[in-house]
Amino acid sequence: MFLIGWVFQSVGHVRYEHRKPAFVDDVIGLLIGPIFILVELLFGLGLMRELHDAIRARLAH
């Protein structure tokens, strides 16, 4: 499903936005999406609570 989503995203960028996805120029951007999903999943499972609380506290300021 993840790879299919990527294909749709790439086709959408080229066909409808007429520009390439940002991760083409910045390979690090290619890793940010999967890492974000993983961390959100871990937060949802109640893991990494200290990091989650630190992020929430920082956003509150």
PQR file with spaces between the fields and no chain letter, atoms N, CA, C, O and H, PARSE charges and radii, in Angstrom:
ATOM       1  N    MET     1       0.816   -1.186    0.000 -0.4000 1.5000
ATOM       2  CA   MET     1       0.000    0.000    0.000 -0.0000 2.0000
ATOM       3  C    MET     1       0.868    1.261    0.000  0.5500 1.7000
ATOM       4  O    MET     1       0.557    2.246   -0.670 -0.5500 1.4000
ATOM       5  N    PHE     2       1.951    1.208    0.758 -0.4000 1.5000
ATOM       6  CA   PHE     2       2.836    2.364    0.848 -0.0000 2.0000
ATOM       7  C    PHE     2       3.430    2.697   -0.511  0.5500 1.7000
ATOM       8  O    PHE     2       3.465    3.859   -0.915 -0.5500 1.4000
ATOM       9  H    PHE     2       2.203    0.407    1.302  0.4000 1.0000
ATOM      10  N    LEU     3       3.893    1.680   -1.209 -0.4000 1.5000
ATOM      11  CA   LEU     3       4.486    1.912   -2.527 -0.0000 2.0000
ATOM      12  C    LEU     3       3.450    2.395   -3.542  0.5500 1.7000
ATOM      13  O    LEU     3       3.743    3.242   -4.386 -0.5500 1.4000
ATOM      14  H    LEU     3       3.865    0.736   -0.881  0.4000 1.0000
ATOM      15  N    ILE     4       2.263    1.860   -3.452 -0.4000 1.5000
ATOM      16  CA   ILE     4       1.193    2.306   -4.345 -0.0000 2.0000
ATOM      17  C    ILE     4       0.879    3.780   -4.077  0.5500 1.7000
ATOM      18  O    ILE     4       0.668    4.553   -5.012 -0.5500 1.4000
ATOM      19  H    ILE     4       2.025    1.172   -2.767  0.4000 1.0000
ATOM      20  N    GLY     5       0.849    4.160   -2.813 -0.4000 1.5000
ATOM      21  CA   GLY     5       0.629    5.560   -2.456 -0.0000 2.0000
ATOM      22  C    GLY     5       1.696    6.465   -3.028  0.5500 1.7000
ATOM      23  O    GLY     5       1.408    7.568   -3.494 -0.5500 1.4000
ATOM      24  H    GLY     5       1.020    3.532   -2.054  0.4000 1.0000
ATOM      25  N    TRP     6       2.938    5.991   -2.991 -0.4000 1.5000
ATOM      26  CA   TRP     6       4.044    6.773   -3.548 -0.0000 2.0000
ATOM      27  C    TRP     6       3.888    6.958   -5.056  0.5500 1.7000
ATOM      28  O    TRP     6       4.148    8.035   -5.592 -0.5500 1.4000
ATOM      29  H    TRP     6       3.172    5.096   -2.613  0.4000 1.0000
ATOM      30  N    VAL     7       3.464    5.904   -5.721 -0.4000 1.5000
ATOM      31  CA   VAL     7       3.252    5.994   -7.163 -0.0000 2.0000
ATOM      32  C    VAL     7       2.175    7.036   -7.462  0.5500 1.7000
ATOM      33  O    VAL     7       2.357    7.879   -8.341 -0.5500 1.4000
ATOM      34  H    VAL     7       3.253    5.029   -5.285  0.4000 1.0000
ATOM      35  N    PHE     8       1.057    6.985   -6.738 -0.4000 1.5000
ATOM      36  CA   PHE     8      -0.011    7.966   -6.947 -0.0000 2.0000
ATOM      37  C    PHE     8       0.471    9.389   -6.659  0.5500 1.7000
ATOM      38  O    PHE     8       0.130   10.326   -7.380 -0.5500 1.4000
ATOM      39  H    PHE     8       0.909    6.300   -6.024  0.4000 1.0000
ATOM      40  N    GLN     9       1.259    9.537   -5.608 -0.4000 1.5000
ATOM      41  CA   GLN     9       1.789   10.854   -5.264 -0.0000 2.0000
ATOM      42  C    GLN     9       2.681   11.384   -6.387  0.5500 1.7000
ATOM      43  O    GLN     9       2.561   12.542   -6.787 -0.5500 1.4000
ATOM      44  H    GLN     9       1.535    8.775   -5.022  0.4000 1.0000
ATOM      45  N    SER    10       3.553   10.553   -6.880 -0.4000 1.5000
ATOM      46  CA   SER    10       4.464   10.971   -7.944 -0.0000 2.0000
ATOM      47  C    SER    10       3.708   11.322   -9.217  0.5500 1.7000
ATOM      48  O    SER    10       4.008   12.328   -9.860 -0.5500 1.4000
ATOM      49  H    SER    10       3.651    9.612   -6.555  0.4000 1.0000
ATOM      50  N    VAL    11       2.737   10.506   -9.583 -0.4000 1.5000
ATOM      51  CA   VAL    11       1.932   10.781  -10.775 -0.0000 2.0000
ATOM      52  C    VAL    11       1.162   12.092  -10.586  0.5500 1.7000
ATOM      53  O    VAL    11       1.074   12.898  -11.513 -0.5500 1.4000
ATOM      54  H    VAL    11       2.494    9.689   -9.061  0.4000 1.0000
ATOM      55  N    GLY    12       0.614   12.304   -9.406 -0.4000 1.5000
ATOM      56  CA   GLY    12      -0.114   13.536   -9.133 -0.0000 2.0000
ATOM      57  C    GLY    12       0.760   14.764   -9.243  0.5500 1.7000
ATOM      58  O    GLY    12       0.340   15.783   -9.793 -0.5500 1.4000
ATOM      59  H    GLY    12       0.685   11.649   -8.653  0.4000 1.0000
ATOM      60  N    HIS    13       1.981   14.677   -8.721 -0.4000 1.5000
ATOM      61  CA   HIS    13       2.907   15.808   -8.817 -0.0000 2.0000
ATOM      62  C    HIS    13       3.213   16.141  -10.271  0.5500 1.7000
ATOM      63  O    HIS    13       3.159   17.303  -10.672 -0.5500 1.4000
ATOM      64  H    HIS    13       2.322   13.850   -8.275  0.4000 1.0000
ATOM      65  N    VAL    14       3.531   15.134  -11.048 -0.4000 1.5000
ATOM      66  CA   VAL    14       3.932   15.360  -12.434 -0.0000 2.0000
ATOM      67  C    VAL    14       2.746   15.796  -13.283  0.5500 1.7000
ATOM      68  O    VAL    14       2.846   16.749  -14.056 -0.5500 1.4000
ATOM      69  H    VAL    14       3.575   14.189  -10.723  0.4000 1.0000
ATOM      70  N    ARG    15       1.633   15.105  -13.140 -0.4000 1.5000
ATOM      71  CA   ARG    15       0.496   15.365  -14.035 -0.0000 2.0000
ATOM      72  C    ARG    15      -0.306   16.605  -13.669  0.5500 1.7000
ATOM      73  O    ARG    15      -0.688   17.381  -14.545 -0.5500 1.4000
ATOM      74  H    ARG    15       1.551   14.331  -12.512  0.4000 1.0000
ATOM      75  N    TYR    16      -0.563   16.795  -12.373 -0.4000 1.5000
ATOM      76  CA   TYR    16      -1.459   17.880  -11.978 -0.0000 2.0000
ATOM      77  C    TYR    16      -0.732   19.132  -11.487  0.5500 1.7000
ATOM      78  O    TYR    16      -1.172   20.249  -11.759 -0.5500 1.4000
ATOM      79  H    TYR    16      -0.252   16.165  -11.661  0.4000 1.0000
ATOM      80  N    GLU    17       0.377   18.955  -10.768 -0.4000 1.5000
ATOM      81  CA   GLU    17       1.109   20.120  -10.269 -0.0000 2.0000
ATOM      82  C    GLU    17       2.187   20.580  -11.245  0.5500 1.7000
ATOM      83  O    GLU    17       2.694   21.696  -11.136 -0.5500 1.4000
ATOM      84  H    GLU    17       0.734   18.047  -10.547  0.4000 1.0000
ATOM      85  N    HIS    18       2.529   19.736  -12.178 -0.4000 1.5000
ATOM      86  CA   HIS    18       3.543   20.031  -13.187 -0.0000 2.0000
ATOM      87  C    HIS    18       4.899   20.386  -12.572  0.5500 1.7000
ATOM      88  O    HIS    18       5.623   21.245  -13.076 -0.5500 1.4000
ATOM      89  H    HIS    18       2.117   18.829  -12.267  0.4000 1.0000
ATOM      90  N    ARG    19       5.216   19.720  -11.498 -0.4000 1.5000
ATOM      91  CA   ARG    19       6.540   19.873  -10.892 -0.0000 2.0000
ATOM      92  C    ARG    19       6.890   18.592  -10.157  0.5500 1.7000
ATOM      93  O    ARG    19       6.014   17.795   -9.821 -0.5500 1.4000
ATOM      94  H    ARG    19       4.629   19.022  -11.088  0.4000 1.0000
ATOM      95  N    LYS    20       8.151   18.404   -9.916 -0.4000 1.5000
ATOM      96  CA   LYS    20       8.602   17.173   -9.279 -0.0000 2.0000
ATOM      97  C    LYS    20       8.428   17.240   -7.761  0.5500 1.7000
ATOM      98  O    LYS    20       8.425   18.328   -7.186 -0.5500 1.4000
ATOM      99  H    LYS    20       8.863   19.051  -10.190  0.4000 1.0000
ATOM     100  N    PRO    21       8.284   16.085   -7.113 -0.5600 1.5000
ATOM     101  CA   PRO    21       8.178   16.067   -5.652  0.2800 2.0000
ATOM     102  C    PRO    21       9.453   16.614   -4.999  0.5500 1.7000
ATOM     103  O    PRO    21      10.536   16.518   -5.576 -0.5500 1.4000
ATOM     104  N    ALA    22       9.327   17.174   -3.821 -0.4000 1.5000
ATOM     105  CA   ALA    22      10.461   17.788   -3.125 -0.0000 2.0000
ATOM     106  C    ALA    22      11.577   16.783   -2.840  0.5500 1.7000
ATOM     107  O    ALA    22      12.751   17.152   -2.839 -0.5500 1.4000
ATOM     108  H    ALA    22       8.447   17.252   -3.352  0.4000 1.0000
ATOM     109  N    PHE    23      11.224   15.521   -2.600 -0.4000 1.5000
ATOM     110  CA   PHE    23      12.264   14.561   -2.236 -0.0000 2.0000
ATOM     111  C    PHE    23      13.207   14.220   -3.396  0.5500 1.7000
ATOM     112  O    PHE    23      14.238   13.582   -3.181 -0.5500 1.4000
ATOM     113  H    PHE    23      10.270   15.222   -2.601  0.4000 1.0000
ATOM     114  N    VAL    24      12.872   14.629   -4.603 -0.4000 1.5000
ATOM     115  CA   VAL    24      13.759   14.382   -5.735 -0.0000 2.0000
ATOM     116  C    VAL    24      15.053   15.182   -5.572  0.5500 1.7000
ATOM     117  O    VAL    24      16.134   14.692   -5.900 -0.5500 1.4000
ATOM     118  H    VAL    24      12.034   15.147   -4.778  0.4000 1.0000
ATOM     119  N    ASP    25      14.942   16.403   -5.068 -0.4000 1.5000
ATOM     120  CA   ASP    25      16.115   17.242   -4.850 -0.0000 2.0000
ATOM     121  C    ASP    25      16.760   17.013   -3.494  0.5500 1.7000
ATOM     122  O    ASP    25      17.951   17.275   -3.329 -0.5500 1.4000
ATOM     123  H    ASP    25      14.064   16.800   -4.801  0.4000 1.0000
ATOM     124  N    ASP    26      16.001   16.531   -2.527 -0.4000 1.5000
ATOM     125  CA   ASP    26      16.495   16.339   -1.164 -0.0000 2.0000
ATOM     126  C    ASP    26      16.157   14.927   -0.707  0.5500 1.7000
ATOM     127  O    ASP    26      15.029   14.651   -0.300 -0.5500 1.4000
ATOM     128  H    ASP    26      15.033   16.318   -2.661  0.4000 1.0000
ATOM     129  N    VAL    27      17.131   14.044   -0.774 -0.4000 1.5000
ATOM     130  CA   VAL    27      16.897   12.630   -0.457 -0.0000 2.0000
ATOM     131  C    VAL    27      16.485   12.452    1.000  0.5500 1.7000
ATOM     132  O    VAL    27      15.760   11.510    1.321 -0.5500 1.4000
ATOM     133  H    VAL    27      18.048   14.268   -1.104  0.4000 1.0000
ATOM     134  N    ILE    28      16.929   13.331    1.882 -0.4000 1.5000
ATOM     135  CA   ILE    28      16.534   13.243    3.290 -0.0000 2.0000
ATOM     136  C    ILE    28      15.019   13.363    3.412  0.5500 1.7000
ATOM     137  O    ILE    28      14.407   12.714    4.260 -0.5500 1.4000
ATOM     138  H    ILE    28      17.518   14.096    1.621  0.4000 1.0000
ATOM     139  N    GLY    29      14.419   14.187    2.569 -0.4000 1.5000
ATOM     140  CA   GLY    29      12.973   14.332    2.574 -0.0000 2.0000
ATOM     141  C    GLY    29      12.263   13.025    2.287  0.5500 1.7000
ATOM     142  O    GLY    29      11.122   12.827    2.704 -0.5500 1.4000
ATOM     143  H    GLY    29      14.916   14.714    1.880  0.4000 1.0000
ATOM     144  N    LEU    30      12.923   12.147    1.587 -0.4000 1.5000
ATOM     145  CA   LEU    30      12.363   10.833    1.283 -0.0000 2.0000
ATOM     146  C    LEU    30      12.202    9.990    2.551  0.5500 1.7000
ATOM     147  O    LEU    30      11.308    9.147    2.627 -0.5500 1.4000
ATOM     148  H    LEU    30      13.850   12.308    1.248  0.4000 1.0000
ATOM     149  N    LEU    31      13.051   10.213    3.529 -0.4000 1.5000
ATOM     150  CA   LEU    31      13.016    9.441    4.771 -0.0000 2.0000
ATOM     151  C    LEU    31      12.088   10.044    5.817  0.5500 1.7000
ATOM     152  O    LEU    31      11.634    9.341    6.719 -0.5500 1.4000
ATOM     153  H    LEU    31      13.777   10.899    3.468  0.4000 1.0000
ATOM     154  N    ILE    32      11.802   11.329    5.708 -0.4000 1.5000
ATOM     155  CA   ILE    32      11.031   12.011    6.742 -0.0000 2.0000
ATOM     156  C    ILE    32       9.617   11.427    6.863  0.5500 1.7000
ATOM     157  O    ILE    32       9.130   11.217    7.974 -0.5500 1.4000
ATOM     158  H    ILE    32      12.170   11.901    4.975  0.4000 1.0000
ATOM     159  N    GLY    33       8.969   11.170    5.748 -0.4000 1.5000
ATOM     160  CA   GLY    33       7.598   10.636    5.781 -0.0000 2.0000
ATOM     161  C    GLY    33       7.485    9.321    6.537  0.5500 1.7000
ATOM     162  O    GLY    33       6.693    9.227    7.475 -0.5500 1.4000
ATOM     163  H    GLY    33       9.365   11.341    4.846  0.4000 1.0000
ATOM     164  N    PRO    34       8.255    8.297    6.159 -0.5600 1.5000
ATOM     165  CA   PRO    34       8.163    7.025    6.886  0.2800 2.0000
ATOM     166  C    PRO    34       8.556    7.138    8.360  0.5500 1.7000
ATOM     167  O    PRO    34       7.969    6.467    9.209 -0.5500 1.4000
ATOM     168  N    ILE    35       9.544    7.981    8.671 -0.4000 1.5000
ATOM     169  CA   ILE    35       9.937    8.163   10.064 -0.0000 2.0000
ATOM     170  C    ILE    35       8.807    8.829   10.838  0.5500 1.7000
ATOM     171  O    ILE    35       8.523    8.441   11.971 -0.5500 1.4000
ATOM     172  H    ILE    35      10.021    8.526    7.981  0.4000 1.0000
ATOM     173  N    PHE    36       8.160    9.827   10.239 -0.4000 1.5000
ATOM     174  CA   PHE    36       7.038   10.501   10.884 -0.0000 2.0000
ATOM     175  C    PHE    36       5.918    9.503   11.200  0.5500 1.7000
ATOM     176  O    PHE    36       5.383    9.498   12.308 -0.5500 1.4000
ATOM     177  H    PHE    36       8.391   10.142    9.318  0.4000 1.0000
ATOM     178  N    ILE    37       5.570    8.671   10.234 -0.4000 1.5000
ATOM     179  CA   ILE    37       4.511    7.676   10.440 -0.0000 2.0000
ATOM     180  C    ILE    37       4.891    6.705   11.555  0.5500 1.7000
ATOM     181  O    ILE    37       4.056    6.371   12.395 -0.5500 1.4000
ATOM     182  H    ILE    37       6.005    8.676    9.333  0.4000 1.0000
ATOM     183  N    LEU    38       6.141    6.250   11.568 -0.4000 1.5000
ATOM     184  CA   LEU    38       6.598    5.322   12.604 -0.0000 2.0000
ATOM     185  C    LEU    38       6.509    5.950   13.988  0.5500 1.7000
ATOM     186  O    LEU    38       6.012    5.324   14.925 -0.5500 1.4000
ATOM     187  H    LEU    38       6.819    6.521   10.885  0.4000 1.0000
ATOM     188  N    VAL    39       6.986    7.183   14.121 -0.4000 1.5000
ATOM     189  CA   VAL    39       6.962    7.848   15.426 -0.0000 2.0000
ATOM     190  C    VAL    39       5.528    8.093   15.879  0.5500 1.7000
ATOM     191  O    VAL    39       5.215    7.903   17.054 -0.5500 1.4000
ATOM     192  H    VAL    39       7.389    7.691   13.360  0.4000 1.0000
ATOM     193  N    GLU    40       4.653    8.511   14.969 -0.4000 1.5000
ATOM     194  CA   GLU    40       3.247    8.705   15.328 -0.0000 2.0000
ATOM     195  C    GLU    40       2.613    7.391   15.787  0.5500 1.7000
ATOM     196  O    GLU    40       1.808    7.384   16.718 -0.5500 1.4000
ATOM     197  H    GLU    40       4.907    8.665   14.014  0.4000 1.0000
ATOM     198  N    LEU    41       2.967    6.291   15.145 -0.4000 1.5000
ATOM     199  CA   LEU    41       2.467    4.975   15.551 -0.0000 2.0000
ATOM     200  C    LEU    41       2.958    4.626   16.959  0.5500 1.7000
ATOM     201  O    LEU    41       2.191    4.146   17.793 -0.5500 1.4000
ATOM     202  H    LEU    41       3.621    6.296   14.389  0.4000 1.0000
ATOM     203  N    LEU    42       4.235    4.873   17.207 -0.4000 1.5000
ATOM     204  CA   LEU    42       4.792    4.598   18.540 -0.0000 2.0000
ATOM     205  C    LEU    42       4.124    5.461   19.604  0.5500 1.7000
ATOM     206  O    LEU    42       3.811    4.976   20.691 -0.5500 1.4000
ATOM     207  H    LEU    42       4.858    5.264   16.530  0.4000 1.0000
ATOM     208  N    PHE    43       3.905    6.740   19.296 -0.4000 1.5000
ATOM     209  CA   PHE    43       3.194    7.617   20.232 -0.0000 2.0000
ATOM     210  C    PHE    43       1.787    7.089   20.485  0.5500 1.7000
ATOM     211  O    PHE    43       1.326    7.082   21.626 -0.5500 1.4000
ATOM     212  H    PHE    43       4.159    7.134   18.413  0.4000 1.0000
ATOM     213  N    GLY    44       1.112    6.655   19.448 -0.4000 1.5000
ATOM     214  CA   GLY    44      -0.242    6.132   19.576 -0.0000 2.0000
ATOM     215  C    GLY    44      -0.314    4.880   20.429  0.5500 1.7000
ATOM     216  O    GLY    44      -1.323    4.618   21.084 -0.5500 1.4000
ATOM     217  H    GLY    44       1.486    6.661   18.521  0.4000 1.0000
ATOM     218  N    LEU    45       0.767    4.108   20.417 -0.4000 1.5000
ATOM     219  CA   LEU    45       0.824    2.885   21.227 -0.0000 2.0000
ATOM     220  C    LEU    45       1.261    3.172   22.662  0.5500 1.7000
ATOM     221  O    LEU    45       1.349    2.262   23.487 -0.5500 1.4000
ATOM     222  H    LEU    45       1.587    4.321   19.885  0.4000 1.0000
ATOM     223  N    GLY    46       1.533    4.445   22.951 -0.4000 1.5000
ATOM     224  CA   GLY    46       1.933    4.817   24.309 -0.0000 2.0000
ATOM     225  C    GLY    46       3.418    4.671   24.571  0.5500 1.7000
ATOM     226  O    GLY    46       3.856    4.772   25.717 -0.5500 1.4000
ATOM     227  H    GLY    46       1.461    5.184   22.282  0.4000 1.0000
ATOM     228  N    LEU    47       4.198    4.436   23.531 -0.4000 1.5000
ATOM     229  CA   LEU    47       5.637    4.312   23.687 -0.0000 2.0000
ATOM     230  C    LEU    47       6.291    5.677   23.499  0.5500 1.7000
ATOM     231  O    LEU    47       5.687    6.591   22.939 -0.5500 1.4000
ATOM     232  H    LEU    47       3.842    4.354   22.600  0.4000 1.0000
ATOM     233  N    MET    48       7.501    5.803   23.961 -0.4000 1.5000
ATOM     234  CA   MET    48       8.271    7.054   23.838 -0.0000 2.0000
ATOM     235  C    MET    48       7.504    8.221   24.459  0.5500 1.7000
ATOM     236  O    MET    48       7.467    9.317   23.898 -0.5500 1.4000
ATOM     237  H    MET    48       7.992    5.060   24.416  0.4000 1.0000
ATOM     238  N    ARG    49       6.896    7.978   25.616 -0.4000 1.5000
ATOM     239  CA   ARG    49       6.051    8.968   26.279 -0.0000 2.0000
ATOM     240  C    ARG    49       6.827   10.238   26.630  0.5500 1.7000
ATOM     241  O    ARG    49       6.298   11.340   26.485 -0.5500 1.4000
ATOM     242  H    ARG    49       6.926    7.089   26.071  0.4000 1.0000
ATOM     243  N    GLU    50       8.085   10.098   27.093 -0.4000 1.5000
ATOM     244  CA   GLU    50       8.865   11.285   27.456 -0.0000 2.0000
ATOM     245  C    GLU    50       9.086   12.204   26.254  0.5500 1.7000
ATOM     246  O    GLU    50       8.965   13.423   26.374 -0.5500 1.4000
ATOM     247  H    GLU    50       8.515    9.203   27.211  0.4000 1.0000
ATOM     248  N    LEU    51       9.409   11.625   25.103 -0.4000 1.5000
ATOM     249  CA   LEU    51       9.600   12.422   23.898 -0.0000 2.0000
ATOM     250  C    LEU    51       8.291   13.095   23.488  0.5500 1.7000
ATOM     251  O    LEU    51       8.275   14.270   23.123 -0.5500 1.4000
ATOM     252  H    LEU    51       9.507   10.634   25.005  0.4000 1.0000
ATOM     253  N    HIS    52       7.214   12.350   23.551 -0.4000 1.5000
ATOM     254  CA   HIS    52       5.905   12.895   23.192 -0.0000 2.0000
ATOM     255  C    HIS    52       5.549   14.075   24.092  0.5500 1.7000
ATOM     256  O    HIS    52       5.102   15.114   23.606 -0.5500 1.4000
ATOM     257  H    HIS    52       7.227   11.396   23.848  0.4000 1.0000
ATOM     258  N    ASP    53       5.744   13.920   25.390 -0.4000 1.5000
ATOM     259  CA   ASP    53       5.436   15.010   26.333 -0.0000 2.0000
ATOM     260  C    ASP    53       6.341   16.217   26.101  0.5500 1.7000
ATOM     261  O    ASP    53       5.884   17.355   26.203 -0.5500 1.4000
ATOM     262  H    ASP    53       6.108   13.076   25.784  0.4000 1.0000
ATOM     263  N    ALA    54       7.614   15.987   25.792 -0.4000 1.5000
ATOM     264  CA   ALA    54       8.544   17.088   25.528 -0.0000 2.0000
ATOM     265  C    ALA    54       8.120   17.863   24.291  0.5500 1.7000
ATOM     266  O    ALA    54       8.192   19.092   24.275 -0.5500 1.4000
ATOM     267  H    ALA    54       7.985   15.062   25.709  0.4000 1.0000
ATOM     268  N    ILE    55       7.684   17.166   23.269 -0.4000 1.5000
ATOM     269  CA   ILE    55       7.228   17.826   22.043 -0.0000 2.0000
ATOM     270  C    ILE    55       5.977   18.643   22.313  0.5500 1.7000
ATOM     271  O    ILE    55       5.864   19.782   21.858 -0.5500 1.4000
ATOM     272  H    ILE    55       7.625   16.168   23.282  0.4000 1.0000
ATOM     273  N    ARG    56       5.035   18.064   23.054 -0.4000 1.5000
ATOM     274  CA   ARG    56       3.795   18.782   23.375 -0.0000 2.0000
ATOM     275  C    ARG    56       4.093   20.029   24.192  0.5500 1.7000
ATOM     276  O    ARG    56       3.500   21.081   23.954 -0.5500 1.4000
ATOM     277  H    ARG    56       5.128   17.139   23.423  0.4000 1.0000
ATOM     278  N    ALA    57       5.017   19.923   25.166 -0.4000 1.5000
ATOM     279  CA   ALA    57       5.366   21.074   26.000 -0.0000 2.0000
ATOM     280  C    ALA    57       6.013   22.168   25.153  0.5500 1.7000
ATOM     281  O    ALA    57       5.742   23.353   25.350 -0.5500 1.4000
ATOM     282  H    ALA    57       5.499   19.068   25.360  0.4000 1.0000
ATOM     283  N    ARG    58       6.858   21.773   24.223 -0.4000 1.5000
ATOM     284  CA   ARG    58       7.522   22.755   23.366 -0.0000 2.0000
ATOM     285  C    ARG    58       6.537   23.464   22.442  0.5500 1.7000
ATOM     286  O    ARG    58       6.673   24.659   22.181 -0.5500 1.4000
ATOM     287  H    ARG    58       7.078   20.811   24.063  0.4000 1.0000
ATOM     288  N    LEU    59       5.546   22.725   21.950 -0.4000 1.5000
ATOM     289  CA   LEU    59       4.540   23.315   21.077 -0.0000 2.0000
ATOM     290  C    LEU    59       3.602   24.252   21.813  0.5500 1.7000
ATOM     291  O    LEU    59       3.025   25.154   21.207 -0.5500 1.4000
ATOM     292  H    LEU    59       5.436   21.754   22.163  0.4000 1.0000
ATOM     293  N    ALA    60       3.442   24.047   23.131 -0.4000 1.5000
ATOM     294  CA   ALA    60       2.555   24.873   23.916 -0.0000 2.0000
ATOM     295  C    ALA    60       3.116   26.278   24.123  0.5500 1.7000
ATOM     296  O    ALA    60       2.362   27.207   24.413 -0.5500 1.4000
ATOM     297  H    ALA    60       3.911   23.314   23.624  0.4000 1.0000
ATOM     298  N    HIS    61       4.401   26.437   23.980 -0.4000 1.5000
ATOM     299  CA   HIS    61       5.015   27.758   24.204 -0.0000 2.0000
ATOM     300  C    HIS    61       4.969   28.604   23.012  0.5500 1.7000
ATOM     301  O    HIS    61       5.443   29.740   23.043 -0.5500 1.4000
ATOM     302  H    HIS    61       5.013   25.682   23.744  0.4000 1.0000
